Amino acid sequence: MSSSSPIDRLAVFGGKPLFSQPLHVGVPNVGERKRLHARIDALLDRRFLTNGGPLVQEFEDRIADLVGVRNCIAMSNGTLALEIVTRALGFEHEVITPSMTFVATAHALQWQQITPVFCDIVSGGHHMDPARIADLVTPRTSGIVPVNIWGRPCSIDAMQSVARRLELPLVFDSAHAFGCSYKGRMIGGFGDAEIFSFHATKFINSFEGGAVVTDDDELADRVRLMQNFGFQGRDRVIHVGTNGKMSEVSAAMGLTSLESMDAFIEHNRQNYQAYREGLSRLPGVRLMEYDERERCNYQYIVVEFDERVSSLNCLEMQEILSAEHVDVRRYFYPGCHRMEPYRSYFPNAGMLLENTEALLGRVLTLPTGTAVSVEQVGMISALISRVLESGRFIRERLSGASRQLENRVAVLCEA
């Protein structure tokens, strides 16, 4: 390629970045600031800042009504929500869950000295394979925690059928799936319980927060006890517990987010459609699609790259795009089973996770949300298209630059 090639204008080779400021995956949505400020002013006037104030109660009622369950217990974060509900259900020893998830899913179990037993995902998909669960069950197995990753439901009917047949409690990690549905029914009412995350990066956020949702009233009572030190009333402690309560200021943000929920989803949907238009016909690129017959939050733009076709792998594409200030993420590389402490506990786990390992080497998530416009999505898609047109030549340039750096380091070390 000549020196005037478009390759030379890529930022990774010294050109000017496409965007002046980085575009991130998961920039927080804010909602109507005046509404948020009014709620904060009111809670400060009440001087009721935590311990189940009126805003937390309203937030719980709104979530329960939207999901269609009797009980919502708001929490300080989604990880603690998963820890408390699994403890309330008596999970111990071993629990079956995917490695294809954010590490908090595994950590919430390991923190309680419960061993996460990693189950492979379905071939060609992203969710835990229900057909593989029974083979992983031992006398120590106490529960199943599937993940509704990317806001796309797993095979919920099959998961529930397996759990009933094996007589194991079932908790869905639905941190990604608030506002989504499965066969016309809102996520949140399946299994024994589900958990949501309202972390700042989620499309509905409460600064930091989470929730347990369930139709099991007895379970809900235990969860409420456990999230408030086991207190029943003012002075009587009847259960072991911790501090998992959501604060009033977090609930204020959560309620304000809910008021803009439809607008957030529509913005995400338009970005998804723009990515779909820009990427769907590119060779070696597979955009994860949403079932538009269901309710979706369109929160994640997930792309798989097949380097046999595109000539570039995910790591190389990440390097190129990041230099252009397109801050893509390799969720959830390299998989929980290759993170500590699990890789030390189970060094050969990958042998049973063939589909998981293959997928994690191909996946990138792209910027979206209200901080990213449809026009910017078009620019990102066009950039990816241009990069893929010269994929083989770019790989050669990247390899050459890497070798030069290694040589310079070697010379400095010898000096």
Buried (B, 14 or more C-beta within 10 A) or exposed (E): EEEEBEBEEBBBBEBEBBBEEEBBBBBBBBBEEEBBEEBBEBBEEEEBEBEBBEBBEBBBEBBBEBBBBEBBBBBBBBBBBBBBBBBBBEBBBBBBBBBBBBBBBBBBBBBBEBBBBBBBBBEEBBBBBBEBBEEBBEEEBBBBBBBBBBBBBBBBEBBBEBBEEBEBBBBBBBBBBBBBBBEEBBBBBBBBBBBBBBBBBBBBBBBBBBBBBBBBEEBBBBBBBBBBBBBEEEEEEEBEBBEBBBBBBBBBBBBBBBEBBEEBBEBBBBBBBBBBBBBEEBEBBBBBEBEEEBBBBBBBBBBBBBBEBBBBBBBBBBBBBBBBBBBBBBBBBBBBBBBEEBBEEBEEBBEBBEBBBEBBBBBBBBBBBBBBBEEBBBBBBEBBBBBBBBBEEBBBBBEEEEEEEEEEEEEEEEE
